[in-house]
Amino acid sequence: MLLIFLLSSSLFAKTIPEKFTPKEKLHSVVVLIYGSPACGHCQRFSSNMQKQGIPFVFYDVTRNEKYNEEMWQKIWMVKPGLTSVSFPVLDIKGRVLVSPKYEKFVKVLQKMEKRNQ
């Protein structure tokens, strides 16, 4: 007898906290992350941000239409006409990054923090 198990990717998805505020404030900018908890790239981003003490708010656009619409409005400001997107989409004080490499994100964050000083 052959048993077939259908496993949802959400069973294996790590939980991304809705909000992360480090105990020690190392960074002055709170990053908004738009994505899906099942997205591996989103999980790596949030995990790296937690390790580096970068505060963030995670918006699950797969479960909340308001966040999905908000994400697309921000995307269309920087990439008009785009119809599909890879996660995560980041908002760093109005600077929108669509599926960036983590290293690029860190460079942009550092520039934004220098402006705030």
C-alpha positions in Angstrom: 0.0 0.0 0.0 1.3 3.4 -1.0 0.7 6.3 1.3 0.9 9.7 0.0 1.3 12.6 2.4 0.6 16.1 1.4 2.6 18.4 3.5 1.9 22.1 3.5 4.9 24.3 3.2 3.6 26.2 6.1 4.3 23.2 8.3 8.0 23.7 7.6 8.0 27.5 7.5 9.8 29.2 10.4 7.8 31.7 12.3 8.7 35.3 11.5 7.8 37.6 14.4 5.3 40.4 13.5 7.6 42.9 15.3 11.1 42.6 16.5 12.6 45.2 18.8 16.1 44.4 20.1 16.9 44.8 23.7 19.9 46.9 22.9 19.2 49.6 20.4 22.0 49.3 17.8 20.0 50.7 14.9 17.8 53.8 14.7 15.7 52.9 11.7 12.8 50.4 11.9 12.5 48.4 8.6 9.2 47.3 7.2 9.3 43.9 5.6 6.5 42.8 3.2 6.4 39.1 2.4 5.2 35.7 3.4 6.1 33.5 6.4 6.7 30.6 3.9 9.3 32.6 2.0 12.8 31.3 2.7 14.3 34.7 1.6 12.0 36.5 4.1 13.0 34.0 6.8 16.7 34.6 6.2 16.3 38.3 6.1 14.4 38.5 9.4 16.8 36.0 11.1 19.8 38.0 10.0 18.1 41.2 11.1 17.4 39.8 14.6 21.0 38.6 14.9 22.3 42.1 14.0 19.8 43.9 16.3 17.9 45.6 13.4 14.3 46.4 14.5 11.6 45.5 12.0 7.9 45.0 11.4 6.8 42.1 9.3 3.7 42.3 7.2 2.3 39.1 5.8 0.8 40.1 2.5 -0.6 36.6 1.8 -3.0 36.9 4.7 -3.8 40.6 4.8 -5.2 42.4 1.7 -4.4 45.8 3.2 -0.7 45.0 3.6 -0.7 43.5 0.0 -2.2 46.7 -1.4 0.2 48.9 0.6 3.2 46.8 -0.7 2.1 47.2 -4.3 1.6 51.0 -3.9 5.2 51.2 -2.7 6.5 49.0 -5.4 4.8 51.0 -8.2 6.4 54.1 -6.8 9.9 52.7 -7.7 9.0 50.2 -10.4 5.8 51.4 -12.3 4.0 48.7 -14.2 5.6 45.8 -12.4 3.1 42.9 -12.2 4.9 40.2 -10.3 7.4 40.5 -7.4 9.8 38.3 -5.4 9.9 38.7 -1.7 10.9 40.4 0.5 9.9 44.0 -0.3 11.5 46.3 2.2 10.7 49.9 3.2 13.5 51.7 5.0 12.1 55.2 5.8 10.5 55.5 2.4 13.3 53.9 0.4 11.8 50.8 -1.2 13.9 47.7 -2.1 12.4 44.8 -4.0 14.0 41.5 -3.3 17.4 42.9 -2.6 20.5 41.0 -1.6 21.1 41.2 2.2 24.4 43.0 1.6 22.7 45.7 -0.4 20.1 46.1 2.2 22.7 46.6 4.9 24.5 49.3 2.8 21.2 51.2 2.3 20.4 50.9 6.0 23.7 52.3 7.0 23.3 55.3 4.6 19.8 56.0 6.0 21.1 55.8 9.6 23.9 58.3 8.8 21.3 60.7 7.5 19.4 60.4 10.8 22.5 61.3 12.9 
